[in-house]
Amino acid sequence: SIEHVLRVVLRFWGRKPARELKPHERGPYHDLRLSDPIVDPGRITKFEDWMIRRGIAPATKNRYRTALSRLYTVAMLPEFRLATGVTMNPFRAVLRDREQGRTVTLTVPQIRAILHEASPHLRLAIAIAALAPKLRIGAILALTWADVDLEDRVIVVAVHKTVGHTGRPLVTPISDQLAAILTVAKNRSRRGARYVIEYRKNRVKTIDTGLIAACKASGVPYGLRVNGATFHTIRHTMASLLARLGVGERLRMESMGHTSVATTQRYTHLVPVDQIEPLRQLSEAVRIDDLLVGPVVRIRRKTTVSKGR
């Protein structure tokens, strides 16, 4: 989420909090102002070096750069420019890393293994992500019981990632399996609970720590590495499973909550074994083996010799 991105970015650019910091929250904390990278571009270079030392993946580094660029875009708006004094965006010209598209998906046994090791609130978040793949992690963690209509079997989310493109709330049907899971979760939730995903009577803002532990215990690689999985991998997995089930691209796009078929295609990762059944059907439709597997028959063609004068 943008909140998480800004928290990480401010560990370099912001002021060190007065409270005691957890290990993953520690950083150089330079207490800089928006004007500092403009006056001294070398600070941007130091920020790039800091990200390299942390081993941050290219896609994540690009998100950090974009977040900083957007801060300057807002600071230059007419209503804020007088207060900020910012007239240029020093991050606009910063080159982005080339991102390598991730093609990692999980198998159903792997998802079951993670669920077996996960805490109850993480289990519920994973179940929603798998059975209602239109909902991203931010929407799932912000989901309230008021958004869930178990009678009409629908989840309606007003604030979501693509609302700026569609202008409409995100609506996803609730399957029988998900309805059963949500009904049990609601009955087990504390009286007056607002959020669907809660832990110790509080809203859950991140599930990274729990997911890392569950993946480790289940033997599933975690992280942005070769064959590593993250919570977002569940969305890629469901898009790929929908394709294997024969669901057309347009319906897959709607089921995933994408705004374009191109995005759905990027989320769909098929492997050679997925080609077996289509090729079997193609083989049945194109019967040519009788001409090639039987005895070799030489075809003799008559030649016509023209008579010369």
C-alpha positions in Angstrom: 0.0 0.0 0.0 1.1 3.6 -0.4 1.1 4.0 3.4 3.6 1.2 3.7 5.7 2.6 0.9 5.9 6.1 2.5 6.8 4.6 5.9 9.8 2.9 4.3 10.8 5.9 2.3 10.6 8.2 5.3 13.1 5.9 7.1 15.7 7.6 4.9 14.2 11.1 4.3 12.2 11.7 7.4 12.8 12.5 11.1 13.6 9.8 13.5 10.6 9.0 15.7 11.0 9.6 19.5 9.7 6.2 20.4 11.9 3.0 20.5 12.2 1.5 17.0 11.8 -2.1 16.0 14.7 -3.6 14.0 12.8 -3.4 10.7 12.0 0.3 11.3 15.6 1.5 11.8 17.1 3.7 9.2 19.4 6.7 8.7 16.5 9.2 9.2 18.1 12.3 7.7 15.3 14.7 8.7 15.3 16.4 5.3 12.9 18.9 3.7 11.4 18.8 0.2 13.9 21.5 -0.9 17.0 19.5 0.1 17.2 17.1 -2.9 16.7 20.1 -5.2 19.5 22.0 -3.6 21.7 19.0 -3.3 20.9 16.3 -5.9 23.7 14.1 -4.3 21.1 13.2 -1.6 19.2 11.3 -4.3 22.3 9.3 -5.1 22.7 8.5 -1.5 19.1 7.3 -1.4 19.7 5.1 -4.4 22.8 3.6 -2.7 20.8 3.0 0.5 18.2 1.0 -1.5 21.0 -1.0 -3.2 22.5 -1.9 0.2 19.1 -3.0 1.5 18.8 -5.4 -1.5 15.5 -3.9 -2.6 14.0 -5.5 -5.7 13.8 -3.3 -8.9 9.9 -3.1 -8.8 9.9 -2.0 -5.2 12.6 0.6 -5.8 10.5 2.0 -8.7 7.5 2.2 -6.3 9.6 4.2 -3.8 10.8 6.6 -6.6 7.3 7.0 -7.8 6.0 7.8 -4.3 8.6 10.5 -3.8 7.8 11.9 -7.3 4.2 12.1 -6.3 5.0 14.0 -3.1 6.6 16.7 -5.3 3.7 16.7 -7.7 1.4 17.5 -4.8 3.8 20.0 -3.3 3.7 21.9 -6.6 -0.1 22.2 -6.7 -1.2 25.9 -6.6 -2.8 25.5 -3.2 0.4 24.1 -1.6 3.2 25.8 -3.7 3.3 28.9 -1.5 3.7 26.9 1.7 6.2 24.4 0.3 8.2 26.7 -2.0 8.7 23.7 -4.4 8.7 24.6 -8.1 10.3 21.4 -9.5 10.3 17.7 -9.2 13.9 16.3 -8.8 12.6 12.7 -9.0 11.0 13.1 -12.4 14.3 12.5 -14.2 15.4 9.6 -12.0 15.7 6.5 -14.2 13.5 3.6 -13.3 14.9 0.0 -13.0 13.9 -2.5 -15.6 11.4 -4.8 -14.0 11.4 -8.5 -14.6 7.8 -9.7 -14.7 7.1 -12.3 -12.0 5.6 -15.6 -13.1 5.4 -17.3 -9.8 2.1 -19.1 -8.9 1.2 -21.4 -6.1 -0.4 -24.9 -6.3 -3.6 -25.6 -4.4 -1.6 -28.0 -2.1 0.8 -25.2 -1.3 -2.0 -22.8 -0.5 -3.5 -25.5 1.8 -0.1 -26.0 3.4 0.2 -22.3 4.2 -3.3 -22.1 5.5 -2.5 -25.0 7.8 0.3 -23.1 9.4 -1.3 -19.7 9.4 -3.0 -17.8 12.3 -6.8 -17.5 12.1 -6.9 -13.9 10.8 -4.3 -14.7 8.2 -6.3 -17.8 7.1 -9.3 -15.6 6.6 -7.4 -13.0 4.6 -5.9 -15.8 2.3 -9.3 -17.4 1.9 -10.8 -14.1 0.7 -7.9 -13.4 -1.6 -8.3 -16.9 -3.2 -12.1 -17.0 -3.4 -12.7 -13.3 -4.2 -9.6 -12.5 -6.2 -11.0 -9.1 -7.3 -10.0 -7.9 -3.8 -6.4 -6.8 -3.3 -4.6 -7.0 0.0 -5.4 -3.3 0.9 -9.1 -3.8 0.3 -9.1 -7.1 2.3 -7.5 -5.6 5.3 -9.8 -2.6 5.2 -12.9 -4.7 4.6 -15.7 -4.1 7.2 -18.7 -6.3 7.9 -20.8 -3.5 6.5 -19.2 -4.2 3.2 -20.2 -7.9 3.3 -23.8 -8.8 2.5 -24.1 -12.5 3.2 -27.9 -12.4 2.4 -27.4 -11.2 -1.1 -24.0 -12.9 -1.4 -22.0 -9.9 -2.5 -19.1 -7.8 -1.2 -19.1 -4.1 -2.1 -16.0 -2.0 -1.6 -16.3 1.8 -2.2 -12.6 2.7 -1.9 -10.3 0.6 -3.9 -7.2 0.8 -6.2 -9.1 1.2 -9.5 -11.8 3.5 -8.4 -10.0 6.4 -10.1 -10.3 4.5 -13.4 -13.8 3.2 -13.1 -15.5 5.7 -10.7 -17.5 2.8 -9.4 -17.4 0.6 -6.3 -15.8 -2.8 -6.5 -18.5 -5.5 -6.4 -17.6 -9.2 -6.1 -20.1 -12.1 -5.7 -19.7 -14.4 -2.7 -19.5 -18.1 -3.6 -21.1 -20.8 -1.4 -17.7 -21.8 0.0 -16.7 -18.2 0.8 -20.2 -17.6 2.3 -19.7 -20.5 4.7 -16.2 -19.2 5.7 -17.4 -15.6 6.3 -20.4 -16.8 8.2 -18.3 -18.8 10.6 -15.8 -15.9 10.9 -18.6 -13.4 11.7 -20.1 -15.7 14.3 -16.6 -16.1 15.9 -15.8 -12.4 15.8 -16.1 -10.3 18.9 -19.4 -8.4 19.5 -19.3 -5.0 17.8 -16.3 -5.9 15.6 -16.1 -3.6 12.6 -13.3 -5.1 10.5 -13.4 -8.5 9.0 -9.7 -9.1 9.6 -8.9 -8.4 13.2 -6.3 -9.6 15.7 -6.7 -9.1 19.4 -9.7 -6.7 18.9 -7.6 -4.5 16.6 -7.7 -4.0 12.8 -4.8 -5.8 11.1 -2.7 -3.4 9.0 -0.1 -5.8 7.6 0.1 -9.6 7.4 3.7 -9.8 6.2 5.2 -11.2 9.5 2.5 -13.9 9.8 2.8 -14.9 6.2 6.6 -15.2 6.3 6.3 -17.5 9.3 3.5 -19.6 7.7 5.5 -19.9 4.5 8.6 -21.0 6.4 6.7 -23.6 8.4 5.0 -25.0 5.3 8.2 -25.1 3.2 6.9 -22.6 0.6 9.6 -20.1 -0.5 8.7 -16.5 0.4 9.7 -13.2 -1.0 10.6 -11.5 -4.3 13.1 -14.1 -5.3 13.2 -17.1 -7.6 10.1 -19.2 -6.9 9.4 -17.0 -3.9 5.7 -16.2 -3.1 4.1 -13.2 -1.5 0.5 -12.4 -0.7 0.1 -10.9 -4.1 1.1 -14.2 -5.6 -2.4 -15.5 -4.7 -3.9 -13.1 -7.3 -1.6 -14.4 -10.0 -2.4 -17.9 -9.0 -6.2 -17.4 -9.3 -5.9 -15.6 -12.6 -3.9 -18.6 -13.9 -6.4 -21.1 -12.5 -9.3 -19.3 -14.1 -7.5 -19.6 -17.4 -6.9 -23.3 -16.9 -10.6 -23.7 -16.1 -11.4 -22.3 -19.6 -12.8 -19.0 -18.5 -12.5 -16.4 -21.3 -10.3 -13.4 -21.1 -13.1 -10.8 -20.7 -14.7 -12.7 -17.8 -11.3 -13.3 -16.2 -10.7 -9.6 -16.4 -14.0 -8.8 -14.6 -13.4 -11.6 -12.0 -10.0 -10.2 -11.2 -11.1 -6.5 -11.1 -8.7 -5.5 -13.8 -9.4 -2.5 -16.0 -7.8 -4.1 -19.2 -7.4 -7.5 -20.7 -3.7 -6.7 -21.0 -3.3 -6.7 -17.2 -5.2 -10.0 -17.0 -2.8 -11.5 -19.5 0.2 -10.3 -17.5 -1.3 -12.1 -14.4 -1.9 -15.3 -16.3 1.1 -17.7 -16.1 0.6 -21.0 -17.9 3.2 -23.8 -18.1 3.8 -26.4 -20.8 1.7 -29.0 -19.0 -1.3 -26.7 -19.5 -0.9 -27.2 -23.3 -1.5 -31.0 -23.1 -5.3 -30.9 -23.2 -5.6 -28.2 -25.9 -3.1 -30.0 -28.1 -5.0 -33.3 -27.5 -8.2 -31.6 -28.7 -6.3 -30.2 -31.7 -4.9 -33.6 -32.5 -8.4 -35.1 -32.5 -9.6 -32.3 -34.9 -6.7 -32.7 -37.3 -6.5 -36.4 -38.2 -3.4 -36.9 -40.5 -1.7 -39.9 -38.8 -3.1 -42.4 -41.2 -1.0 -40.8 -43.9 2.2 -41.0 -41.9 2.2 -44.0 -39.6 1.3 -46.7 -42.2 3.4 -48.3 -44.8 5.4 -45.9 -47.0 3.7 -45.6 -50.3 5.7 -44.1 -53.1 3.7 -41.9 -55.4 4.6 -42.3 -59.0 3.8 -39.4 -61.2 3.6 -39.7 -65.0 5.9 -37.4 -66.8 5.0 -36.0 -70.2 7.8 -35.7 -72.7 7.3 -33.2 -75.4 8.3 -34.3 -78.9 10.9 -32.2 -80.6 10.8 -31.3 -84.4 
